[in-house]
Amino acid sequence: MVSMTVVMLMLTGAVVIYAAQVPLPDDPQVPQASVLYYRDGHTVLARLGTANRTDVPLSDVPESVRDAILAAEDRGYYDHRGLSTRGIARAAWANLFGGSQGASTITQQYVRNAYLTQTRTVRRKANEMVLSVKLERRCSKDEILQRYLNTIYFGRGAYGIAAAAKAYFGTTTDRLTVAQGAVLASIIKDPWGYDPAVDLPAAQRRWRWVVNTMASLSWLDNVSARRLAYPDVLSPSAAAESLRGPNGLIVDAVERELSRRGISPQTLRTAGLNVVTTIDHDTQQDAIDRMTGHVETSAGLRGALVSVDPATGGVRAYYGGRRGQGFYDDAGAPHPPASTFKPLVLAAGLGEGVSYLSRWDGSSPRVFPDRLGAPLHNRGGAQCPNCTLDESMMRSLNTPFYALATHLGAARVRRWTIDMGISPAYGGVSSMVDVKGEPRPGRTRADIALGRYPVSPADLASAYATLAAGGIRADRHFVESVTGIGGESWRIRPTATVRVVDRAVAADVTTVLHHVAEREGGPGGHPAALMTGTQQWGNTADNQDALAAGYTPQLATVVWIGGERPGPIRDAGGSPMTGDGLPARLWRGFMAQALDGKPPARLPAPGHVGSTSIGDAGAARATTPRPGTGTTTQEMTLVDRTRSGGKTVALTFDDGPSEYTGQVLDLLAQYGITATFCMVGDQVKDHPDAVLRLVAEGHALCNHSMHHDDLSPMTAAQVSSDLSAMTAAVLAAAPDARIDYFRAPYGSWGSSATVGADLGLTPLAWTVDPEDWNRPGADAIVQAAQERLEPGGIMLLHDGGGDRTQTVHALRTLIPQLLDDGWAFDLPAVTTATATATPTATPTPTASASAHTETPVVPTPAPRQQAS
């Protein structure tokens, strides 16, 4: 006990001595501008200073606005003496277990910005804590809060709340409303990411959190909080500090990247940093000259150019528009890539065992089962009934690549492209899936092969750079190094690289695209890979997007041209613009100039991966899908009605069982409801107790395949083996189980409906799909279910496959509402002779399993636009 006391006294003494050695300066540090350099480390790209600031007294800031900022940043501000012990403990716990969480009070934030550097060291953090306590002893709480509000960075070049009020609302501080104050409070954490002009959904979610926090603290009454609406926010303007011209968008990108690495936008503008970027001066200037000289001077056109070093992921040139910082960035914004996406689909096919010399039906038009009768055309009606994927790429045929995506599964293709460098989301919304208002929101269709889903030119350049690097993806970045005026350096992690595509697969894609470059013309003297693309404008003879994308081993570049407004784009002669026109000429000229003086790099020899026997050349396609079901067998009827009809609904649950099944069963038992559970064999093996409970409580079972793979391309024997393996898994968990129904994964049937019926399983469809995969919360699921409900229909929900918390919450509201409205719950009709579940074949692994399986494809009508 004595020794412990001595140790504590020694530690206390050490802390006191250390604190005495850290003096609190009389005045804050003078903000100093930072400099961004080109990659040579000497040529200045931009300077960032602190010009936009006006101090106001705390009395000018409405109390409700102060409350909003305290709720967002430090709700216990008036209760602590500079440090939050609870926050420090929470951060320490998170850091101990591999997380990362800040513990800074408003006092600490101000001290860090006013007196210290931003380097993340133990010594700096210790100094910050000591100075925070000392500042609290010297100044009142109101004085510290006033200093904080006048110096914190709100984005858009605005320092302090007065500048922020003007930048976001065009008003003075004293006129700010509580809703506007909550907007400013929500922005402090991430001045770029929570700017509503950048990401409105994220900004609104953060704003609602601030408002709800104020209500929970009784700083805003609950009624007012619920009624409060997100206020109108001004669009960003070219403020005095903003950088005009194309390089301003590079500054925005650097700011975002440094923020992700722990260097805040405020630090970037006040700490006198020297930032060396990856941008090459001459290459960037050439990009600007070409784009402004050939695109921006044409009425109604705008463009983007992104060039990436495949070996490092460093951006060498970046043009997203001529106006500059804070304006729309076409290089980072998604646009339909059209046929420039086909090389990524080809890479997916090669990775899944398909040879680029395999033969496919390139006839035009072609009718595919999942297009519900809408024919798919090749540009100009081009025909090639027996065509290799190599030739199909050179001729930019649509039908073979659509068939390839159908064979692979569109969701699987999406997974491959994300691995190669395409972002999984833009602005918080999933990429490469149907959005609200399109046929199947949240699902990927085979139209991904046509490049109809928008992706950014920057991401497309990264994906092409992955192929140029032999299948190794290097994270795209703009920053090489950061140093402070005192010589301190910020540790910049080495570029993350990972192999995502086999080297031989990348070599085969390069071989095919080299054939395209030889046909269309490459950058003189340098062997290259190239693909062009054109997105049609509606059902017209005009086009809305035109692209050229390609690479050498040293550089990957994408050029995009579109319109100032949605609509047709035309070349200087008044003809519809195409990718092999102006974009290709810009690409060739830019690449030739960027590679001038560099020795030509040899392209890799083809790896000849995959099988040439895979392909559908000459395949008969006489069957027609039944609308709304996706079946390709005319005589097979899928059940989508309840047994009793009338005002009944059958609840059907997919993709389980899972950890959520118990919660679903508790709800159903509470109301005496019997439902149908479509189960996946892999999930059955993981949750055998849930299967036992399903059987014991009398719920109907549905075979949803063994591994949730797309069954449509499988042979009848493969489908039978898959379904039998699933049945065996159920019987292993519950020997007395009985399976009455079958539903194909993704709703894509192929021969599986007939096979399922032969096994005594009723093929099961649905009429009500509230899309609980992607709805933003339980209320949205409930609303969608009510809007689509029809008497005697089957409602599809999920108790497996991801976070299904919101589905359970939705059921707690939906079930009593339906009962109150007079609905009854029933099971689906049965059309086949049911039998006790008994395996009819020896279970074997399905041949289509892959690590690239993702959200299922659902057959839907095709879009009107076509790509080439």
N, C-alpha and C positions, 0 to 999 in steps of 0.2 A: 504494500500500500504506500509506504514511504517513497519507494523508488518511483512508483507511478506519479506521485505528487511532484517529485523532483523533475521528472520528464515533462509534465504539463507546464510547470513553471518555466522550464527552459524554453519550451516551444512558444509560450506566451511572450517571454522576453525577446525571443528572436523576431516574432511578429512585430512587437513594439519597436525594436531597433530598425527593422526593415521599413516600417511605416515612416519613421522619423527621417529616413534617408530619401524619401520620395516627396519632394516639396510640391505644393500646389502653386503653379505659376499665377502671377497677378493677372495676366491677360491671355486669352486664347491664342492659338497659333494663327498666323496670317495665312489665309487660303492661297495656295499656289496652283497655277494652271499645270495641266499634264500635257505631255506631247506624245502623239502616236507617230511612229516611224514606219517606213516601208521596210521590207525584209533585209535591206542592206544595213539597217541600223543607223543611218546617217541622214537620209532624205526624209524631210517632214511630210507626213500625210495629213495631219490635222492637229490643232491645238484646242484643248478644252479648258475653259476657265470658269469663273464664278461671277458672272455679270448680273444675273437676274435675281436681285434680292432687295427687299424693302422691309425694315424692321417696324413692328407695330407693338403697342403695349398690350399686355394680357387682357386688359379691360375691353379691348376692341374685338376680342375673340369670344363669340357667344358661348355661354356655359354649356349648351348642348353640343357644340362642336368640340369643346375641350373634353367633355365626357366621352364622345365618340373616339377620340384619339387615345384617351386613357384606357377605354375598354379594349381597344385593339392592341396597345403597346405595353400598358403597365397599370392594370386595374387596381393594384394595391399601392399606387404611387404615394398617396398621402398618409399611408400607414407605415412605410419603411423609412430607414435612414440612409438610403442610397443603394442598399443591396437587398435582394429578395432571397432569404434563406431557402424558401420553398422552391423558387426557380433554380437556384444553384443545385439543390439536391436532385431536382427533376432532370436537369441537364447532365449532371454527373452520372445518374442512373442510365440515361439514354446512351451516353458516350461509353459507359462501361460495357453495355451489351451491343455495341456496334452501331448505334444510331448516332444522330447528330441533332442537338437542340440547343438553342441559345438560352442564356439566363440573364440577359441584359435588362436592367431597369431603364427608365427614361434618363435618369441621372447618369448611368453608365454609358448610354448611347451618346449623350451630350459630351461627357468627358472624353470618350474615344474620339469623337469628331473634332473637339476643340483643343485637346492637349496632346494626343498621342498619335502614333502611327497605327495602321490597320494590320500590321503583320500578326499572324496568329501564333503567338508564342506564350509560354507560361509566364514569362517575365512581364510581357505587355498586359496580360490579363490581371496579374497581381497588381501592377501599377494602376490599372483601371479601377480596381476595387478599392485600393487605398485612396486614390484621388476622389472617388465618388463619395466616400465617407467624409473626407475633408471638405469637399465642396458643400455637402449638406450642412456642415457645421458653420460654414462661412455665409451661405446664402439661404434665403427662405425658399420654401417649396414653390411659391408662385414665381419667384425670380428665376429659379432654375427652369421651370416649365416655360416661362416666357422666352428665355434664351433658346431652349430646345425648339419651340415652335418657329422661331425666327431663323433657325439655321438648318433644320432637317431638310433633306432633299425629297421633293415630291414628283420627280420626273419632269419631262418636257422642259428641262433647263430651269425649273423653278425651285429656288431655295427659299424656304420659309413659307409660312402660311399665307402671307399677303400675295406673294407672287403666284402661289398655287391657286388661290381663289380667282385670280385674273386669268391664269392659263386654262383652267378647267371650266370656269363658269362665267368669266367676264364680269366679275363683281368685286366688291370690296369685302374685306374680312368681316366687318360688322354686319353685313347683309347675308352671310351664309346661313342656310337653313340646316336643320338637323340631318336631313337626307343628304345634302351636299357635304356636310361635315363628315358623315359616315363614308362617303366616297373618298375624301381626302385621307381619312384614317385608314381605310383599307389599302390605299396605295403605298403607304410608307414601307411596308414589309417587302414589296417588290415593285419599284416604280415603273418598271417596264411591263412585267407580266400582268399586273393588275390595272394597267391603263385600259379603260374601256374601248379605246380606239384600237388597241392591239388584240385584246382577248375579252370581248364583252361577256361571254358566259362565265369565265373565271372571275372577272371583276364583279359581276352581279352576285356570284356565290359568296365571295369574300365580303361584299357589302352586306348581304343578308346576315352573315355570321356576326358582323359588327353590331348590327341593329338588334339581333336576338341577344347578344351578350349584354348590350345596354339594358334590355328589358329584364334579363335575368338578374341584373344588379340593381333593379328598380330605379335606374336613371332615365328610363323611358317606360311609360305605361304600356301594358300588353296590347291594348286596343290600338293605340297609336302605332306601335311597332308592326302589328299585322297590316294596318292600312297604309303604311308608308310605302311609297312607290319609288323605284330607282329614278333619280332625276335626269333631266337632259344634260348632256355633257358636250362641251364644244369640241369640234375636231381639232387636232393639233395644227398649230400654225407655224410658219417659219419665223420663230422667235429670234430675238437678236443673237442668242447664243447658238442657235441651230446652224448647222453647216449646210449651206446650199450646194447643190450639185451632186453627182453620183456618189462621191466619196462619203457623203453624209450617211448613206445607208451602211457603209462599212463601219463607221463610228457606232451606229446603232448595234450592229452585230458584235463588235468588240465589247461594247458595254454589257450586252446580254451574256456573252461568254465569260467575262471577268466576274460578273455577278454570280454566275453558277460556281465560280472558283473561289468565292469568298471575298472578292474585292467589290465593294458596293459602288453604285453610281456616284454617290456623294464623294467617296474616297477618290474616284477617278477624276473628279472635277476640282478637288481641293488639296490633294496630297502631293502635287508636283511629281507625278509618276512619269517614267519613261517606258513606253510600251512599244516593243518591236513586233510588228505584225508579220503575217506570212505573205502579204501582198507584194508582188513584184512591180516596181514603178513603171518600167517600160511596157510590160504586158498589160497592166491596168490602163495606162494611157491609150494604148492601142485599142483596147476594148471600148473605152469611152468614145474615142474618135470614130470608130466604126459604127457603133450603135447610134450616136447622136447624128452622125453624118448620113446614115442610110436608112434609119428607122424613124427617129424622133422628128426628122424634118418632113416626113410624109404625113399628110393630114389624116388624123384619126388613128394613127398607129402608135403602139408602144412596144417595148421589147425588154429582154433580159439576156444576160450572158454570164455564165459561171464557169470558171476553169479551176480544176483541182489537181494537185500533185498526187498521183495514185500511190506512191510509196509512203507518203507521210499524212495525207489528208489535208495538207495545208492549202488554203485557197489562194491562188495566184492572181486571179482577176475576178471582179465581182461588179456587175452592173445590173441594178434593179429598177432604174428609172432616173430621170434627169433632175428631179426637183430637190432631192436631198433628205436630210435627217428628219425623221418624224413623218415622212410621207409614205405612201403605199409602195411596198417593195415587191416588184413583180418577180424577182429572182427567188424570193422566199415564200411567195404565195402560190397556192396550188392552181394549176391549169391542166386541162386534158392533154396528156402526152401523145395521144394518137398512136401511130405505129412505132414511135420510138420506145414504146413499152414492150414490143414484141421480143426484143432480145432478152429481156428479163424473164418472159414467159418461156422462151427457148431454154434459158439456163435452168429453170425449174424442171422442164421436161427432161433435159439431159441428166440432171441430178436424180431424177426418178427413173432412169433407165431407158430413156427414149433416144435413139440416134438422130442426129441432124440429117442423116441420109434415109430415115424412115419415110414411107410414102403415105400421103394423105390426100383426101378428096378436096381439091381446090375448085370445085365447080361453083358456079354462081347463077342463080341464087341457090341456097341450101336451107332446108328447114330442120332446125334442131328441136328435140323434144322440150327443152326448158324454155323455148321462146314462144310456146303456146301458139304456134302457127304463123308467127311473123317471120318472113324469109330474111336471110342474111345475104347481103350482096358484097362482091368484091368491087373495088373502085373501078369504074368504067366497064363493069360486067366481065372482067378478065376471067378466063377459064383455064383450069389445069386439073382435070379429073384425077390424074395420077402424078402427084407432085411431091418432091422431097421438101423437107422443111428448109433446106438450103435455098432451093429455087423459090419457095414460097416467100422467104425473107427478101430475096432480091427483087421479087415482083410485088412485094408488100401485099400479099393476099390475106384477106380476112378469114375466110372460111377454114383453112387448115389450122390456123392458130386458135380459132374459137373451138374447133374440134379437139385440139390438144389440151386446152384449158378444161374442157368438159371431161376429157379422159383423166386428167390429173385431179380434178376437183378445184374449183375456183378459190376456195378458202386456202387450200394448200399452196396454190400459186401466190396468193397474197402473203403467206408466211415466208416464202422464199424471197420475195421482193423486199420485205421488211428486213430480212437478214442481210440483204445486199446493200441497204442504205436508205430505203424509203421510210419516211416517218410513219409510225403507226397512227398518228393523229395530227390534225392541224387545228389550232385554236380550241383544243379540248374536245374536238369531234373526231371520231374514228375515221381514218382514211380508207379509201378503196372499199367502201361499203355503201349501199344505198342510203340516202339521207331521207329525212322526213319529206313526204310528198312524192317520193319515188316508189316503185312497185313493192320492194321488200326492204324497208328500213333496217339497217343494222346487219344486213347479209351481203355477202360478195357473190356476184354472178359471173358467168363465163365471159361477160363483156369486158372483164378486166384484161382479156387478151387483146382487145381492140383499143386499149388506152382510153376508155371513156371515163374512168375514175380520175379526178384531178390529183396531180402530185406537183411538187414544186420543182422548177428547173434546178435548184441547188441540190435537192435530193436525187434527182435523176443523174446529175453530174457525179454524185457520190457513188451511186449504184454502178455507173459506167466505169468509174475509177476502180471499183472493186474487181470488175472483170479485167481491166487493164493491169491490175496488180496480181493477176493469176489467181483470183478468188479470195484474196486477203483484204478485208475491209479495214480501213484506217479512218477513225472518226474525223469528220470535217471540222476544221478549226481555223481561226483567224489570228491567234496570239502565239508568238514564239517565246517572249520573255517579258518580265515586268521588273523594273528596279525603281527604288525611291531616290529622292535627292540626297539622302545620307548614305547611299550605297547599299541599303538593305534590299534584298531581293525577295520576291514572292515566288514560292515554289510552284512551278507549272508542271503538272504531271506529264510524263511522256505520252505521246499520242497512243491511245489504245488501239491495238490491232488484233484481229481475230480472223481465222480462216472460216469462211462461211460457204464457200463453193470449192469443190475439188479443182485442183490445178488443171486437170485434163478437161473438165467441163468448161472452165473459163477459156481454155485454148480452143475448144471447138466453137464456142460462141464467137471468139475473135476471128476464127477462120471464116465463118459465115459472113460476119460484118465486113471482113476484108474484101470478100467477093462483092459486097455492095459498094464499098469505097472504090474498088477498081472499076465498077460499072458507072458510078456517078461522078468519080473524080475525087482524089484525096489531096492533102496538102503537099504539093510537089516535092518529090524526093524523099518523103517520109512514109513508109508503110503504115497504114492506119486502118481502123475499124470505124464504120459510119452507118447510121440509119437516119432516115428522115421520116417525118410524119405530118399529116394534115388532118385536122378535125373539121368535119363538115358542119355547116351552119344549118341546123334543122333539116328539113327535107328539100333544101334548095340546092342550086348548083354552086353556091358560094361556100366559103370556108371561114371558120372563126379563129383557128389557131394553126400556126405553122412552126415546125421545129426541125432542127438538125442536131444530132447528138453523136458523139464519137470520141475516139481516143487513139493515142499511141502509148507505148509503155511509159512515156515521160509525162503525159498530160491528157486529162479527160475534160471535154468542154461540151456545154449544151447552149444552144441559141434558141430562144423562143420569141415569136412575134405574135401579137394579138392586137385587139382594138381598144381604143380609149373607152368605148362602150361596147356592150355585147352586140355582136352583129358581124356582117361580112367584112373581110379584110381583102384589099386589092393591092396589086403591085403598081409600079409607076405607069404601066401601060393600061391600067384599068381592068386587067384580068384577075380572076380569083387567085389569091396567093397560095402557093403550095410549099411544102417543106423542102422540096428539091430545087426551089427557086432561090429567093433572096436569103433565107436562113442558111442554106447549104453554101452559098457563095460567101456569106459572112464567116461561116465556120471554117471554110478552107483558107480564106485570107488570114483570119486570126491565128489559126494553128500554124500556118506557114511562117508568119512573122514571129510567133512565140518560140518556134523551134529553129529559127534562123541561126546558123552558126553551130548548132548542135549536131553531132553525127547521127545519122538515121539509126534507130533501134530496131532490131529484128523482131518480128512477131513470132509467137511460139508456134511450133508445129502442131497440127491437130492431134487430139488424144483419141479420137474415134471411140468415144464412150457410148454405151447404150446399145439397144437392139434395133436392127433395121426391120424386124418382123412386126413391130408395133406400128399401127397406122390404120386408117379407115379407107384407104383408096379403094374405090369400087364397092364399098359397103352399101347394101340396100337400106334405104331410109323411107319405107312406105308407111310406117305407123304414124298415127297422129295422136297427140296427147289429148286427154279429156280436160277441158278447161277447169282450172282450179285444183287439179290433183297432181299433175306431173306424171301420171302413168303413161307408159308407151305401149300399152296393150289395150286395144280398143274394147275387147270383150270383157275386160276385168273392171269391175266396179269397186271403187274404194268407199268404205262406209264413212259418211260424215254426218250421220243423224243418230239421234237417241232411239232406244227401243220403243218408248211409249209415244213419242211425238208430243204435240201440244206445247204448253209453256214449260218445257223442261230444258235442262242443260246438263251435258256430261262433262265433268271436270276430268281432264287428262293431263298427267304430269310426265314430263320428259327427262331423260338424261340422268336419272337416279339409279339406285338409291344413293343418298348422300347424308352428310351430317345434318341436313335440313329436313330429311324425311320424317324424323320423329316429331318435329314441330308441326309439319303439315298434317300428320296423322292425329296429333292431339286436337287440332282444330276440327278436322273432319269428325272425330269421335264426339266432340262437344255438341255438334249439330246433327249427329246421326247420319252422316253422308257417306255413301260408298262411291269411290272414284276409281279411275283406271291409271295404272302406273306403267309407263313404257320405260323399260330398264335396259341398261347397257351391261354386258357381261363383266367388263373390267370393274365397274362400280359394284356389281353384285358380289364379286369376290372381296371387295374392300369393306362391304357393309352387309354381311350375312344376317346379322340380327335384325336389320331393317326388313329384309326379305321375309324372315320368319313372322315378324309382326304384321306385315302386309297380308300374308296368307291367313294368319290367325284372325285378323279383323275383317276378312271377307272381301278385300278389295280385288278388283280385276287386274290381271297381269298382262303386259304387252311386251313382246320381243322387239327390242330396239337395236339389235345387232350385237355382236360380241365386242367390237372395239370402236364402235361409232364411226366406222369408215363408210365412205360413199359406196353403195352397192350397185349403182347403175352401170358401171363399166364391167362388173364381174360376170363371169359365166354362171349359168344356172347351177352347176356343180359347186362353184365357189360360194354362191349365195346359200345353198343348202347346207354346206359345211359350216358357214358362219352362223346361221340361225340355230343349227343343231348344237354348236359349241355354246351358244348363249343359253339354250335350254338346259344343257348339262350343268352349267354354272348355277342356274336357278335351283335345279334338283339337288345339287350338292349342298345348298344352303337350306332348302326346305323340301324334303322328299315328297311331301303331299301337295306340292304346288301344282296349279293348273294354269296354263297360258292360253288365253282365248284370242288375243289380237297380235298383230304384227304391224309395225310402222317403220318404214325405211328411214335411216338417218338422212337429214337434209331435205326430206320429201322428194328425193330423186330416186325413182323406182327401178328403171330398167326392167329386167326379168324378175325382180324380187317379188312383185305382187303375185305373180303366178306361182312361183316357188313357195311363197308363204301360204297361199291358199292350198297348195298340194300337201302341205304339212299340217293342215287343219287350223290355220290361223287366219282370222279375218283381217284383211288389209285395212288399215285405219287412217283416215284423213282427219281434217278438222275444218270448222267454219269460222271460228273466232280465235284470232291470235293477237293478244294485247301487246306482243313484242316485249315481254318482260326481260329479254336479254339486254335491252339497251335503253329502256325507259328511265328517265331521271327521277326515280323515286316512286313510292307506293301509290301516291295520289294519281300520278300519270297512268299507271297500270290500271287502276280502278276505272278511270275515265275512259281509257281506250276499250276496256272490256265491255263497259256499258254501252258505248257507242256502236260496237260491232255485234252485240248479242242479238240472236234471232231465235225464235222458238224451235226446239228440237235440235239445236246445234251442239257441236262439240267444241269446248274451249280448251286451248292448248296453253299450259303453263309449265314451269320448270322447277324441279326441286333438286337439280344437280347441274353441274357444268358451270362453276364459278361462284361468285357471291350471290346467293339467292335470298339474302336477308330482306330485300325490298319486296320479293314475291310473297314471303310469309306475311309481312306487314300488310300487303295489299289484300290478301285473303281474309285477314281479320276484319277488314272493312267491307270487302265485296260480298262475302257469304251472307252476313245478316241483312245487307241491303237487298240482295236478291230474294231472300226469304220474305222480307217485308213487302216486296213488290209482287209476291205471289208466285215466284218461280219454284219449281221442284227439281231435285237432282236425280239423274238417271244414269244408266250405263249406255255405251254405244250399242247399236244393233249388231247382231251376229249373222253372217251370211254363209259361213262354212260349218261343217260338222265338227264341233269342238271335241277335243279329246284330252285326256290327262297328258300333261307334257312329258313326252318321251323322246329322247334323241333318236333321230332316224339315220344319222351318219356319224362316223367317228369324228369328233371335234378336231379341227386343224386350224392353225393360225391363218387368218385371212391374208391374201397376197397383197392387199393394198395398204397395209399399215405403214405409217410414215411419221417421222418426227415433225413433219411440217403440216400435220392436220390441225385445223383450227375451226372457227365458227362455220356451221354448215351452210351450204348453198341451197337456196330454195328456188324452184322454177318460177319464173315471173315473165311478164311481157317484156319484150326487148325495147330499148330506147330507139328513138327515130334517128338519132345521129349516127353516122358511120365514120370510121377512122380509116386512114390509109397511111 
